[in-house]
Amino acid sequence: MEDRVLHWKKFYEDGFHRLGPSPFCEWLGWEGRGRLKVLDVGCGCGADSAFIAGCGHDVTAIDSCPSAGQQCGQAKFQLGSCTRIDQEDVDVIYSRWLLHALTPDEQESFLVCSFYALRPGGLIALEFRSSLDDVEPGHYRRAVPLGPLVERMIENGFSIMHQSESRGRSVRGNDDPLLARIVAKVKV
C-alpha cells in the first residue's frame, strides 16, 4: 500500500492537472437531479469532484494520497482510506480508476462498505481498467474482469443498471485503455 501511495504522491506533486471533468463524469449527467450527497472515492486530482459540486451537489472527495485533491473546488477533501467508508445515507458513490488500483481484498472491502454507506436505492458509479494493456512497469494495477465483478456486486445486494466495456473512453496520448463502466443501485 505504501508504494502505491508514494506513486500517486509523486504523480500529483509533479503537477498532474485535468482541465474539466472526465468523460465518465460527464456521461453520468449530474445536472437536474436535485441536491445529492455524493462521495468521490479515490478522487485523485479532484477535477470530477469539483464538477459534481459545481452542479449543486454536496460532495466529499476521499483519497488516501495526501497530495491528491488539489482541484476539488467546492467539494470537501478528506484524506482517508478508500476501502473503509465511514459515512451513511449517501445518494451516490462515484469512483473512477480506483478498482484496478486495489487488491482483490481491498476491492471486496470497498464494495461492502459502499453498500452500507448508500441509502436504499442509492447509486454506485464505477469506471476502471478491465485489461492490463500498456501498464507502467513497477506500478501496481490489475485487470478487473467485468463479468465476475458484476456477479459479486449482485451477490452483495446491488442491482445492475448499466454495464459496458470499450476503448475510446479516456484517451491520453497513446494510452487508450479498455475501460469498464458499472452503474448499480442498492436494492430496496
N, C-alpha and C positions, 0 to 999 in steps of 0.2 A: 504494500500500500504506500509506504513512504516514497519508493521510487516513482510511483505514478504521480503523487503529489508534487514531487520535485520536478518531474517532467512538465506538468501544467504550470507550476510556478514560473519556471523559466519561459515557457511559451507566452504567458501573459505579460511577464516583465519585459520580454523582448518586443512588446508593443503590438500584439495582435489586436486589431480592432475590425469589427464588421460594421459597415455602414448600412443601417436599417435592419429590418427583421430577416430571418432566414426564409427560404421558400416554404418550408414546412409551417412556420408560424403564420405566414400569410394565408396559406392553403386552409388553415383551420377556421378562418373568418371570425375574428374576435368582436367585431362591432355589432351593435344592435342586440346584445344578449343580456342586457341588464348588468348590474354590478355583481361580478363573480369573485369568490375567494379562490385565488389561483396560487399554486406552488409551482415554481420552475425549479425542478430538482436537477442538479448538475448544470447550473445556469451558465457556466463558462464566462465569457466577457460580459454577459448581461444584456446584450442588444435585444434579444427576444423579450426579456422581462420588461425592458423599457417600453417596447412597442405595445405589449399587452396592457401595461399600466396606463399608457397613453390612450388606450381605448376605453378607459374608465374603470378598470378592474383593480381590485385590491390584491397586489402581487407580492409574494415573498420569494426572493431568489436565493436558493441554497446551493452552496458549493463547498467542498472540503479543501479547496485551494485558497490560501489567504490572499493571493494576488488576483483572483477572479473577481468578477462583479464590477469592474471599473466603469461599465457602460450601463448600469442599472437604471439610471434616471430616477423616475418617481417610485420605482419598486424598492422594497426594503431588502437589503442584502443581509444574509445570515450565514456566517461561517459555521459549517456543521456537516455531519455525516449525511451522505446521500442514501444511506441504507437504513437509517433509523429516523423515521419521520415522527416528530412529536406533536403534530397538530391534529385537529379533528374538525369535522363539519366542513371539509374542503369541497368546493364545487368542481375544480379541475386540477389534476396533476399533469403538468406538461414536462416532458423530458426528451430532449433532443441530444443524441450522440452520447448518452450515458451508458446504456446497457452493454455495449460492446467493450466498455472500459471496466466493467465489473466482472468479478469471478462468478461462476455459477451460484455459489452460496450467497454472495452479495446480491446477485440478481433476485434470488428467491426472497431474501430479506426485504429488498426494495418492494417487490410485488405484494408481499403480505402486509407490510407497513402501509403501502399505498391503499390497499383495500380498506384497512381500518381507519385511515385518515379521511377517506372520502365519505361524504354523506350518501345515504341511499339514493341511487340514480346519478351519483357523481361520475365524472368522466376522467379517464386517463388517456393521454395522447402521447404516443411514443414514436420516435424515429431513431433508427440505429443501423449500423453496418450489418448486413447479413452474409457477407463474404469477406475474406481477408486478402483481397487483391490489393496490391500497392501499399502494404503496411510498412511503416518506417521501422528499420531494424532497431532492436533494443527498446521499443515502445510497446507496452502491453496493450494488446487488443485481441479480441477473439471473435470468431464468427458466431452470430446468434441466429440459428435457423428459425425461420418464421413459423413453420408448422408446429414443432414441439412447444414453442413459446405460447402460441395461441391455445394449444391444448392445456398447458399448465395454467394459463390465465383463466380459462373456463373452469378448471378444477378448483381454482382459488376464488370463485364466485363472481367473475366478470362475464358480461355478455358482450360479444364482439360486434361492433357496429361497422367497422371498416378494417380491412387488412389488404395490403398490397406490397409489391416489391418491384423496383425498377431502377434503372440508371437515369441520369439526367436531372436528378432532383437537387443536387448540391455540387455542381462542378466548380472546382477551384484549381486553376492552372490545368495541369494534365491529369488531375485526380477527379475521376468520375465514379465514385463508389456505388456498388449495388446496395441500395438502401431499402429497408422495410419500414412500413408505417402501420401502426395499430391504433385505432380509437376504440375504446371499450367503456362500458359503464358498469357500475356496481349494480347487481341485480337487486331489485326492490322486493 
